[in-house]
Amino acid sequence: MKKDNPTYDKACKFAIRIVKAYQYLCNEKKEYTLSKQMLRSGTSIGANIAEANGAISNAEFSNKISIEYKECLETEYWLSLLKDTDYLDEKIFKSMHEDADEIGKILFAILKKTRINKK
């Protein structure tokens, strides 16, 4: 993990939680469809942050941040659906959703700043 980028670190730690939740859902709950969607969106957040760090223009950086933010929202959706279908208990859901929400708020603030600076 990169020590100079707290958002990247949070996204990596969140991705690890997502992978472990996916393993739990597959092994213990025998749920494969919804959890695969959660895995895809939840792990792509950090991957897109890594790509944004390598952006060669402000527009490319802003675009990657936008994608990351949307992936956060999608991950929150899958977490909610897994909770509402009794695959995730309330405690696990709340903890993971709070992490996703925190990352989403950071990304939205960055996105807002990059879009304002563009004007």
Wavefront OBJ file of the C-alpha trace (Angstrom):
o trace
v 0.000 0.000 0.000
v 1.130 3.521 -0.701
v 1.907 5.441 2.447
v 1.515 8.837 0.796
v -2.089 8.335 -0.278
v -4.580 7.742 2.561
v -7.502 7.308 0.141
v -5.638 4.556 -1.697
v -4.825 2.882 1.645
v -8.483 3.015 2.732
v -9.581 1.567 -0.610
v -7.027 -1.265 -0.347
v -8.121 -2.148 3.170
v -11.730 -2.017 2.028
v -10.938 -4.290 -0.933
v -9.428 -6.830 1.476
v -12.666 -6.755 3.506
v -14.654 -7.196 0.292
v -12.566 -10.232 -0.735
v -13.005 -11.803 2.709
v -16.753 -11.120 2.627
v -16.912 -12.708 -0.826
v -15.090 -15.795 0.438
v -17.451 -16.009 3.410
v -20.545 -15.614 1.241
v -19.383 -18.294 -1.191
v -18.093 -20.781 1.388
v -20.611 -20.346 4.196
v -23.759 -19.001 2.550
v -23.333 -20.602 -0.904
v -24.156 -17.251 -2.502
v -22.294 -16.598 -5.741
v -24.175 -14.090 -7.887
v -24.695 -10.985 -5.745
v -21.380 -11.460 -3.978
v -19.524 -11.600 -7.308
v -20.989 -8.202 -8.208
v -19.937 -6.846 -4.791
v -16.441 -8.270 -5.329
v -16.125 -6.663 -8.752
v -17.252 -3.185 -7.733
v -15.663 -3.204 -4.274
v -12.198 -4.135 -5.497
v -12.251 -1.841 -8.510
v -12.315 1.261 -6.292
v -8.666 0.879 -5.310
v -7.664 -0.162 -8.822
v -9.146 3.039 -10.218
v -7.391 5.099 -7.546
v -4.126 3.519 -8.668
v -4.967 4.465 -12.250
v -5.920 8.014 -11.204
v -2.529 8.361 -9.517
v -0.972 7.747 -12.919
v -3.220 10.147 -14.823
v -1.447 12.333 -17.358
v -4.016 15.131 -17.298
v -6.469 16.725 -14.891
v -9.353 15.561 -17.080
v -8.156 11.939 -16.921
v -7.687 12.203 -13.149
v -11.187 13.645 -12.706
v -12.679 10.925 -14.901
v -11.049 8.155 -12.843
v -12.237 9.740 -9.593
v -15.754 9.841 -11.053
v -15.579 6.126 -11.873
v -14.301 5.318 -8.369
v -17.136 7.271 -6.798
v -19.711 5.403 -8.887
v -18.114 2.068 -7.962
v -18.503 3.024 -4.288
v -22.188 3.706 -4.803
v -22.598 0.405 -6.632
v -20.817 -1.468 -3.846
v -23.151 0.103 -1.290
v -26.080 -1.145 -3.370
v -24.783 -4.740 -3.428
v -24.066 -4.643 0.300
v -27.628 -3.442 0.951
v -29.079 -6.128 -1.271
v -27.020 -8.834 0.452
v -28.248 -7.581 3.834
v -31.869 -7.347 2.703
v -31.745 -10.924 1.390
v -30.291 -12.162 4.707
v -26.853 -13.062 3.373
v -25.099 -10.389 5.471
v -26.036 -9.683 9.053
v -26.713 -6.137 10.200
v -23.399 -5.710 12.054
v -21.217 -6.729 9.101
v -23.351 -4.732 6.684
v -23.212 -1.589 8.807
v -19.448 -1.755 9.217
v -18.752 -2.366 5.528
v -21.328 0.181 4.386
v -19.786 2.819 6.671
v -16.361 2.128 5.131
v -17.753 2.427 1.603
v -19.617 5.594 2.537
v -16.480 7.166 4.017
v -14.466 6.397 0.878
v -17.328 7.686 -1.268
v -17.433 10.988 0.621
v -13.683 11.454 0.188
v -13.922 10.680 -3.525
v -16.877 13.030 -3.974
v -14.960 15.843 -2.273
v -11.986 15.229 -4.570
v -14.278 15.068 -7.592
v -15.995 18.290 -6.623
v -12.648 20.035 -6.196
v -11.304 18.784 -9.536
v -14.457 19.892 -11.330
v -14.468 23.326 -9.647
v -10.779 23.875 -10.464
v -11.569 23.018 -14.068
v -13.868 26.015 -14.435
l 1 2 3 4 5 6 7 8 9 10 11 12 13 14 15 16 17 18 19 20 21 22 23 24 25 26 27 28 29 30 31 32 33 34 35 36 37 38 39 40 41 42 43 44 45 46 47 48 49 50 51 52 53 54 55 56 57 58 59 60 61 62 63 64 65 66 67 68 69 70 71 72 73 74 75 76 77 78 79 80 81 82 83 84 85 86 87 88 89 90 91 92 93 94 95 96 97 98 99 100 101 102 103 104 105 106 107 108 109 110 111 112 113 114 115 116 117 118 119
